[in-house]
Amino acid sequence: MKLGNRQIGAVGVAKVAAALLRNGYSVLTPMEDFSGYDLVAEKDGKFHRIQVKATAGMENGKTFYRFITCKGSKKKTQYYGSHVDYVVCHALPEDLFWLLPVKQCRASSKKFYPRSGSSWRILSEL
């Protein structure tokens, strides 16, 4: 069964939440879908707002994963530090993560090669 975009996103958020919990963070989720972030991670009194971007695979014939690192379905706008602290990109097939401070997400998309990805332990670096 092929997953739809919302399902892929939900799996990505769940995987990131699980990785944060494994790293000793408390994980908070907003009650609505318009806050600008998917999760809040808290540890030692420090809170981090996280937007999760997930993909179910590489583009046809490509050797990299591409993530849309902006918000909006039609008109794309970039994330700002006033709304999000980090964007976490997650490649479902290989269970790889990339952790980006929001200021590194000025382009509308990012591409990452599998060899540059990390395990869930990268989320200990918040």
N, C-alpha and C positions, 0 to 999 in steps of 0.2 A: 504494500500500500504506500503510495506516495503522499508525503505530508504536505499540507498547504502552508503558506507563509506564516499564518498566525500560529499554527502548530509548531513549526520550526522555531519560531520566536519563544513559544512557551517552553519547549524543551531546552533551549539555550538559557533562559532565565532560571529554570530548575537546576541545570547543571552548574551554573555560576553560583547560585545560592548554596548548593551542596558543597562546592569547593570552598566557599567562604566559611561555612560551618566547620569544615574539616580543618581550617586554619584558625579556628578559635574566635571567629566573629559572630556576633548576633546579627541576624538578617531580618530586616523589616521590609514589608511590601506595601505599596500604596493601595488604598481601597478603590481608587479610580484610575483611569487610563490617560489622564491628561496632565499629570504632574511633571512630565518631562524626563523622568527617570523610572527605571524598572525596580530597583532595589536600593535600600540603604544598608550599608554595612557599618556596624559599630563595634569598636574594641577599645578598651581603656578610655572610654569617654569621648573618643574621636569618631565622628560620623562622616561617611563618604557616600555621596549619591552616585549611583551607577546606572548607566544605560547599557543594555546588553544587545549586541548584534550577533546574530547566528546565521550560519549557512549549512545547508545539507550536502553541499558538494562543490567541486570546482566547476568552472564553466567548461563547456565542451572543448576539448583539445588544449586546454590550458593546464599549466603545472602550478597554479597558485589559486588561493582563495581570494575572492573579492567581497568586501563588506561595504555597505552603504553607511557612511559615518555622519549622516545628517538626518534631520527629522522631516516629516511630511510625506504624504503619499503622492501629491501632485506637485506642489511648490516646495522644493527642498530648501531648508534653512539650516544653518550650522548650529551646533550646540555651543553654549557659552557657559563659563564658569559660574555664572549666577544661577544656573539651573542644574548642572551636572558637573561632577568632579572627575569622573573617569568613564571611558567607554571600554567595555570588555568585549572583544570579538571572540567568538567560539566556533570552531569548525567541528561539527558533529561527527563526521566520519572517522576522524583520527583523534577526537577528544583533545584538541589543542586549543590553547588560550593565548590571546595577546592583550596586554593591559596598556591602555593609552590614557595619559592625562588629557583632559578635554582640549587643551590648547594645541595638541598634536592632531586634532581632527578638523582642520580648516578646509580641507578638500572634501568633495562630496563622496568620495570613496577611497578606500585603502586596499592595497593588495598585499598579501602575505604568502610566503612560501612555507611549506610544511616544516622544513628544517629550521626555520626561525621561530616556530611555535614552542610553547612550554606546556608542561603538565599543569594541573590545578594548583601546584605549589606556588606558581607565580603570583597568585592572589594573596600570598602572605606579604607582599611588598607594598600594600596600600599605605 
